[in-house]
Amino acid sequence: MTARGHDLALVGISHWFGATQALAEVSMTIAPGELMALLGPSGCGKTTLLQIIAGFLQPTTGEVRLDGNRIEHVPANKRRVGMVFQNYALFPHLSVFENVVYGLRARRASAAAIKDKAAEMLALVKMGSFADRLPRQLSGGQQQRVALARALAIEPGIVLLDEPFSALDKNLRLDMQIEIKGLLKGFAVTSIIVTHDQGEALSMADRIVVLNRGRVEQIGTPEALYDRPSSLFVNQFIGHANFLPGTLTAPDRVRLEAGAEIVLPAVSSIPVGTPVTMSVRPENITLTDTAGAGVLSGTVRLTLPLGAADVIEVVASNGATIKVHRPRSPASKPIPTGTALGLLITDPSGIGLFTGIAGTPGLA
């Protein structure tokens, strides 16, 4: 299939709603065929940014460039942008076929072109046998595929998806994430998905833009954001982590309030004596009954079975709670509440070290 991707560049995008600034100097580039996720908490500016790209809003300042051409002043209906809305926005009185070709008819395509493109799109999303049905006769997943076919039918320069899976139940959501990602990558179209679901962003995107209060916190691959977050905010928002306060006692050592001294994998540039927060992912902690250097002591508070794994919450000697992710196996045995044990960091290279306290962005 011929590549259909186009490059998109945002340069210094800022937007104000009256006295409230929704976006502040947002810049990024999206490569042809790339699937980018805009991720962040409610109110971070991701939907505003999507509306600016779509043409529903004009930025207060900044440029939107598609294939190098500025489009921030081009009306939405004249941009080569396909949109999949949160509620799919299918026309309830039109058949699947008519929904898919709606954009083509608006562009006055020929009858032959409409017929051929509809057949191509319906085959792409495996909805060819549903062409005559109305949206109310379809499941949520089927409606979503029709909405995507409609967006792709106009051969857009870019496809925008606004929280496309939020209306689906959990099991169907995962299936549709896999299916839609496969369709977008197979169609080779440049895509942006807006979501507040970190798992959705991690599983679908080639790269993720993390937004916080209208500003870009970090842009990177899912692996980079998870393994090497650039701020405490990103570390807290992407995945799960234990945040343990302490003090840097040497360029390569942290004395934790929870009671152990941890040797760092690399020398830190933070001045010795600075209060710091050490981040450790739950899957990077091993339970042990052996005391020793670098081992935190604690008591099991509870175990939360999560199917393929258990999350074990341990209370350290200073009262801090630490979560441990333990994969389940036939040899796994329940750990009774109140059991005393040790916690050992499995991979020191996975430690994150930040100045300040959890909740305050800062990078070591």
C-alpha positions in Angstrom: 0.0 0.0 0.0 1.3 3.4 -0.9 2.4 5.6 2.0 -0.1 8.3 2.8 1.6 9.9 5.7 2.3 13.6 5.8 4.4 15.6 8.2 3.0 18.0 10.8 4.8 20.7 12.6 3.6 22.9 15.5 5.7 25.9 16.2 5.3 28.0 19.4 1.5 27.3 19.7 -0.1 29.3 22.5 -3.8 29.8 23.1 -5.8 31.9 25.6 -9.4 31.7 26.6 -9.9 35.2 27.9 -7.5 35.6 30.8 -6.8 31.8 31.0 -3.9 30.4 29.1 -4.7 26.9 27.8 -1.5 26.3 25.8 2.0 27.9 26.3 4.6 27.7 23.5 3.9 24.2 22.4 6.2 22.9 19.6 6.6 19.4 18.1 7.0 17.6 14.8 5.2 14.5 13.7 6.8 12.4 11.0 4.9 11.0 8.0 3.1 7.8 9.0 3.8 8.3 12.7 1.2 7.7 15.4 1.5 10.3 18.1 -0.4 10.4 21.4 -1.2 13.5 23.4 -1.4 12.5 27.0 -2.1 14.4 30.2 -4.6 15.0 32.9 -7.9 16.8 32.4 -7.4 20.5 31.7 -3.8 20.1 30.4 -4.6 21.4 27.0 -4.6 18.3 24.8 -8.1 18.8 23.4 -7.5 22.5 22.7 -4.3 21.5 20.8 -6.3 18.9 18.8 -9.0 21.5 17.9 -6.2 23.9 16.7 -4.8 21.1 14.5 -8.3 20.3 13.2 -9.1 23.9 12.5 -11.9 24.3 15.0 -9.8 26.9 16.9 -7.1 29.4 15.7 -4.1 29.7 18.0 -3.5 33.0 19.7 0.1 32.7 18.5 2.2 30.1 16.7 2.1 28.2 13.4 0.6 24.9 12.2 2.4 23.5 9.2 1.3 20.5 7.1 4.0 19.4 4.7 5.7 22.7 5.3 2.6 24.8 4.5 1.0 27.0 7.1 -2.6 26.0 7.7 -3.5 27.8 11.0 -5.8 30.2 9.1 -7.3 27.6 6.7 -10.9 26.7 7.6 -11.5 23.2 9.0 -13.5 22.0 6.0 -10.6 22.9 3.7 -7.9 21.1 5.7 -6.9 17.6 4.8 -7.7 16.4 8.2 -9.9 13.4 9.1 -11.5 13.3 12.6 -12.7 10.4 14.7 -14.7 11.9 17.6 -15.2 10.5 21.1 -18.8 9.6 20.4 -18.0 8.7 16.8 -20.6 11.4 15.5 -22.2 9.1 12.9 -25.3 10.4 11.2 -28.1 8.3 12.7 -30.4 8.5 9.7 -27.7 7.5 7.2 -26.5 4.0 6.3 -23.0 2.8 6.9 -22.3 3.4 3.2 -23.6 7.0 3.3 -21.7 7.8 6.5 -18.5 6.6 5.0 -18.9 8.6 1.7 -20.3 11.7 3.4 -17.0 13.6 3.0 -16.5 12.5 -0.5 -20.0 13.7 -1.5 -19.2 17.1 0.2 -16.1 17.3 -2.0 -18.3 16.5 -5.1 -16.4 13.3 -6.0 -17.8 11.4 -9.0 -20.2 8.5 -8.4 -17.6 6.0 -9.6 -15.0 7.4 -7.3 -17.4 7.3 -4.4 -18.3 3.7 -5.1 -14.7 2.5 -5.4 -13.5 4.4 -2.3 -16.5 3.1 -0.2 -15.7 -0.4 -1.2 -12.0 0.1 -0.3 -12.7 1.6 3.1 -15.4 -0.8 4.1 -13.1 -3.7 3.2 -10.3 -2.1 5.1 -12.4 -2.0 8.3 -14.1 -5.3 7.6 -17.6 -3.7 7.4 -18.4 -4.5 3.8 -21.4 -6.7 4.7 -22.9 -3.9 6.9 -23.1 -1.2 4.2 -26.9 -0.9 4.4 -27.2 -0.9 8.2 -28.0 2.2 10.3 -25.6 3.2 13.1 -28.1 2.0 15.8 -27.9 -1.5 14.4 -24.1 -1.6 15.1 -22.1 -2.4 18.2 -19.8 0.2 19.7 -16.7 -1.4 18.1 -18.5 -1.5 14.7 -19.5 2.2 14.9 -15.9 3.0 15.7 -14.6 1.2 12.6 -17.2 3.1 10.5 -16.1 6.4 11.9 -12.5 5.6 11.1 -13.4 4.5 7.5 -15.2 7.9 7.1 -12.1 9.7 8.3 -9.8 7.8 5.9 -12.1 8.0 2.9 -11.1 11.6 2.1 -7.5 10.6 2.0 -6.5 13.0 4.8 -3.0 14.4 5.4 -3.5 13.5 9.0 -6.1 11.7 11.2 -7.1 12.9 14.6 -8.7 10.7 17.2 -10.3 12.3 20.3 -10.6 9.8 23.2 -11.8 7.1 20.7 -12.0 4.2 23.1 -13.6 5.9 26.2 -17.1 4.7 25.3 -16.1 1.0 25.1 -15.9 -1.5 27.9 -12.5 -2.7 29.0 -12.3 -6.0 27.1 -13.5 -4.4 23.8 -11.3 -1.4 24.3 -8.1 -3.5 24.2 -9.3 -5.4 21.1 -10.1 -2.2 19.4 -6.8 -0.6 20.3 -5.0 -3.4 18.6 -7.3 -3.3 15.6 -7.3 0.5 15.1 -3.5 0.7 15.5 -3.1 -2.0 12.9 -5.4 -0.2 10.5 -3.7 3.2 10.9 -0.2 1.7 10.5 -1.3 -0.4 7.6 -2.9 2.6 5.9 0.4 4.5 6.6 -1.4 7.7 7.7 0.0 10.2 10.1 -2.2 10.1 13.2 -2.7 11.8 16.6 -4.7 10.3 19.4 -5.8 12.3 22.4 -6.1 10.3 25.6 -5.8 10.6 29.4 -5.3 6.8 29.6 -1.5 6.1 30.0 -1.9 2.5 29.1 -3.7 3.4 25.9 -0.9 5.8 25.0 1.9 3.4 25.9 0.4 0.6 23.8 -0.6 2.5 20.7 1.8 5.4 20.1 5.1 5.5 18.4 5.8 8.6 20.5 4.0 10.3 23.3 3.7 14.0 24.1 3.0 14.5 27.9 1.2 17.8 28.5 0.9 19.5 31.9 -0.9 22.8 32.4 -0.6 23.7 28.7 3.1 23.0 28.5 5.1 20.1 27.1 6.7 18.1 29.9 8.4 15.5 27.7 8.2 14.0 24.2 9.5 10.5 23.6 8.9 6.9 22.8 6.8 4.9 25.3 10.0 3.1 26.4 11.9 6.4 27.0 9.1 8.0 29.0 8.6 4.9 31.1 12.3 4.2 31.7 13.8 7.7 31.6 11.1 10.3 32.7 12.5 13.8 32.6 10.5 15.1 35.5 8.7 13.9 38.6 5.4 14.8 36.9 6.1 12.4 34.0 7.3 9.7 36.4 4.1 10.0 38.4 1.8 10.1 35.3 3.4 7.3 33.3 3.1 3.9 34.9 3.2 3.3 38.7 6.1 4.1 40.9 7.2 4.2 44.6 8.4 7.6 45.6 10.8 7.4 48.6 12.2 10.6 50.2 15.8 10.7 51.3 19.0 12.7 51.3 21.9 12.5 48.9 24.8 11.6 51.2 27.4 11.2 48.5 27.4 11.7 44.7 26.4 8.1 44.3 24.4 7.3 47.4 21.0 8.1 48.9 20.0 7.6 52.5 16.3 6.9 52.5 14.0 7.9 55.3 12.6 4.4 55.1 15.9 3.2 56.5 18.4 2.0 53.9 21.3 3.6 52.0 21.0 3.0 48.2 24.0 3.0 45.9 23.1 4.8 42.7 23.9 3.4 39.2 25.6 6.7 38.2 27.1 9.7 40.0 24.5 12.5 40.5 25.1 16.1 39.8 22.9 17.1 42.7 24.8 18.7 45.6 25.5 16.3 48.5 23.1 17.0 51.4 20.1 17.9 49.1 16.7 16.4 49.9 15.7 14.1 47.0 12.9 11.8 45.9 14.0 8.3 44.7 11.6 6.6 42.2 11.4 2.9 41.9 8.9 1.0 39.8 7.0 -1.8 41.7 8.3 -4.4 39.2 11.9 -3.4 40.1 11.7 -4.6 43.7 12.3 -8.2 44.8 11.1 -9.6 48.1 13.8 -11.2 50.2 14.2 -12.6 53.7 17.9 -11.8 53.8 19.1 -8.6 55.5 22.0 -6.6 54.0 23.3 -3.4 52.4 20.6 -1.8 50.3 17.8 -3.9 51.7 14.7 -2.1 53.1 12.9 -3.8 55.9 9.1 -3.8 56.1 5.9 -5.6 57.0 3.3 -6.9 54.6 0.1 -4.9 54.8 -2.0 -6.6 52.1 -1.8 -8.5 48.8 -3.9 -7.5 45.8 -4.3 -10.3 43.2 -4.4 -8.9 39.7 -4.7 -12.1 37.6 -1.2 -12.7 36.2 0.5 -10.8 39.0 0.1 -9.8 42.7 0.6 -6.3 44.0 2.0 -6.6 47.5 1.9 -3.5 49.8 4.7 -3.3 52.4 4.9 -0.8 55.2 8.5 0.3 55.8 10.0 1.0 59.2 9.2 4.8 58.9 5.5 4.1 57.9 6.0 4.6 54.2 4.0 2.2 52.0 5.9 0.5 49.2 4.2 -1.5 46.4 5.9 -4.6 44.9 4.8 -6.2 41.7 5.2 -10.0 41.8 4.4 -12.1 38.8 2.3 -15.1 39.7 3.4 -18.7 39.0 2.5 -22.2 40.2 5.1 -21.8 42.9 3.7 -18.5 44.2 2.5 -18.7 47.7 0.4 -16.1 49.6 2.3 -13.9 52.0 0.3 -13.5 55.2 -0.4 -10.0 56.5 2.1 -9.0 59.1 5.0 -11.0 57.6 8.4 -9.2 58.0 10.6 -9.2 55.0 13.1 -7.2 53.0 12.9 -5.3 49.8 15.8 -5.2 47.3 16.0 -3.1 44.2 16.5 -5.6 41.3 17.9 -3.2 38.7 19.6 -0.1 40.0 19.7 1.4 36.5 15.9 1.7 36.8 16.1 4.2 39.7 14.9 7.7 39.1 16.3 10.5 41.3 14.6 13.9 41.5 15.0 17.0 43.6 12.1 18.1 45.7 9.2 15.9 46.8 6.7 13.8 44.9 4.1 15.9 43.1 6.7 18.7 42.3 8.3 18.5 38.9 12.0 18.4 39.1 14.9 16.6 37.4 18.1 15.3 39.0 
